Amino acid sequence: MSIPGGYFRKQFASLAMDKVGDGYKLRFNVTGLGERIDQAQDALDAQVWNDVQQYMPIDTGNLKMQTNMLNVSTRGEVYMYDPALPYGHYQYEGIKYVDPLYGIGAFYDPEYGFWSRPNVKKVPSGEPLHYSNPKAEAHWGEVAFNNHKESWLNVVRSFIE
């Protein structure tokens, strides 16, 4: 679920109150904290996406480009790949799928290029995919988390503390 812009500011503003009584006046307003949380969310989203990209495979750049377009239109969540791209999940899992009868990933014809038999569901081979990006790994979101979680916490802390 994507968080709309200004979400926390609006939520915290709804908590504001003024109380006046005999000899006291109390004002409670945490709207500023909500604004800082909104800023922290935006900075965290940007940093996570920036760090994740270094572990993604790249061939034509379409996977990163499409996923980036999705990520700039959402807030409060970062997509690891665009689920609308048929090969996104395949790349993320990092396992070669093959034709069950022939045991190959694809057929090749010099005049046509790579192709697969129509209506044949491929099966996992257990063989890992090999990416041209030397830093790329399957499950790149988890890799980025393991390598950058402390810096992600620091991004958030810089806005909240």
C-alpha positions in Angstrom: 0.0 0.0 0.0 1.5 3.3 -1.1 1.5 6.2 1.5 0.2 9.5 0.0 2.3 12.6 0.3 2.0 14.5 3.5 0.4 11.5 5.2 2.1 11.7 8.5 1.8 15.5 8.7 -1.9 15.2 8.2 -2.2 12.4 10.7 -0.2 14.2 13.4 -2.0 17.5 12.7 -5.3 15.8 13.5 -3.9 15.2 17.0 -3.3 18.9 17.7 -5.3 20.3 20.6 -5.5 23.3 22.9 -6.8 23.0 26.4 -7.5 26.0 28.7 -8.4 25.7 32.3 -8.1 27.5 35.6 -4.6 28.8 35.6 -3.3 26.7 32.7 -3.1 26.7 28.9 -1.9 23.5 27.2 -1.1 23.4 23.5 -0.2 20.0 21.9 0.9 20.1 18.3 3.2 17.4 16.7 2.6 18.4 13.1 6.3 19.2 12.7 7.2 15.7 13.7 4.8 14.4 11.1 6.5 16.5 8.5 9.9 15.1 9.5 8.6 11.6 9.3 7.2 12.4 5.8 10.7 13.7 4.8 12.3 10.6 6.3 10.0 8.3 4.3 10.9 10.0 1.1 14.6 9.9 1.8 14.5 6.3 2.9 12.6 5.3 -0.3 15.2 7.0 -2.4 18.1 5.5 -0.6 16.7 2.0 -0.6 16.0 2.2 -4.4 19.5 3.7 -5.0 21.2 0.9 -3.1 19.1 -1.9 -4.5 19.9 -0.9 -8.1 23.6 -1.8 -7.7 22.7 -5.5 -7.2 20.2 -5.7 -10.1 21.2 -7.4 -13.3 21.4 -5.1 -16.3 21.2 -6.0 -20.0 19.2 -3.5 -21.8 18.4 -1.4 -18.7 14.7 -2.0 -19.2 14.2 -3.8 -15.8 15.7 -0.8 -13.9 14.0 1.8 -16.0 10.5 0.2 -15.6 11.0 -0.4 -11.9 12.2 3.1 -11.4 9.1 4.5 -13.1 7.0 2.4 -10.7 9.0 3.5 -7.6 8.8 7.2 -8.4 5.0 6.9 -8.5 4.8 5.2 -5.1 5.6 6.2 -1.6 6.4 4.0 1.5 7.3 1.0 -0.5 10.1 0.2 -2.9 9.6 -2.4 -5.7 12.5 -4.7 -6.4 11.1 -5.2 -10.0 8.1 -4.2 -11.9 5.6 -7.1 -11.5 4.2 -6.2 -14.9 7.5 -7.3 -16.6 7.3 -11.0 -17.4 10.9 -11.6 -16.8 11.2 -9.5 -13.6 10.4 -12.3 -11.2 12.5 -14.8 -13.2 15.5 -12.5 -12.9 14.8 -11.9 -9.2 14.7 -15.6 -8.4 18.0 -16.1 -10.3 17.3 -19.7 -11.4 17.4 -20.8 -15.0 14.1 -22.2 -16.3 14.2 -24.7 -19.1 12.0 -26.5 -21.5 10.9 -29.7 -19.7 11.4 -31.9 -22.8 14.7 -30.5 -24.1 16.3 -29.1 -20.9 17.3 -25.9 -22.5 16.4 -22.3 -21.7 15.6 -21.3 -25.3 16.0 -22.3 -28.9 18.0 -20.1 -31.2 17.5 -19.3 -34.9 20.0 -16.9 -36.5 17.2 -15.4 -38.6 14.7 -15.1 -35.7 16.7 -15.0 -32.5 15.8 -16.8 -29.2 12.4 -18.4 -28.8 10.6 -21.0 -26.7 8.0 -23.6 -27.7 4.5 -22.0 -27.5 2.3 -23.1 -24.6 5.0 -25.0 -22.9 5.6 -24.1 -19.2 9.3 -24.1 -18.4 10.6 -25.7 -15.2 13.3 -24.7 -12.8 16.7 -26.3 -13.6 18.4 -25.6 -10.3 21.1 -23.8 -12.3 21.7 -20.2 -11.3 21.4 -17.4 -13.8 24.7 -15.6 -14.7 24.4 -11.9 -14.7 26.6 -9.5 -16.7 26.7 -7.0 -13.8 29.4 -8.4 -11.5 27.6 -7.1 -8.4 24.2 -8.5 -9.4 22.7 -11.3 -7.3 19.4 -13.1 -7.2 17.1 -11.7 -4.5 18.9 -8.3 -4.8 16.5 -6.7 -2.4 17.6 -9.0 0.4 21.2 -8.5 -0.6 20.8 -4.7 -0.4 19.0 -5.0 3.0 21.8 -7.1 4.4 24.5 -4.7 3.1 22.9 -1.4 3.8 20.4 -1.7 6.6 22.5 0.4 9.0 22.8 3.2 6.6 19.0 3.1 6.0 18.4 3.5 9.7 20.8 6.4 9.7 18.8 8.1 6.9 15.7 7.9 9.0 17.5 8.9 12.2 18.8 12.1 10.5 15.3 13.4 10.1 13.8 12.2 13.4 16.4 12.8 16.0 
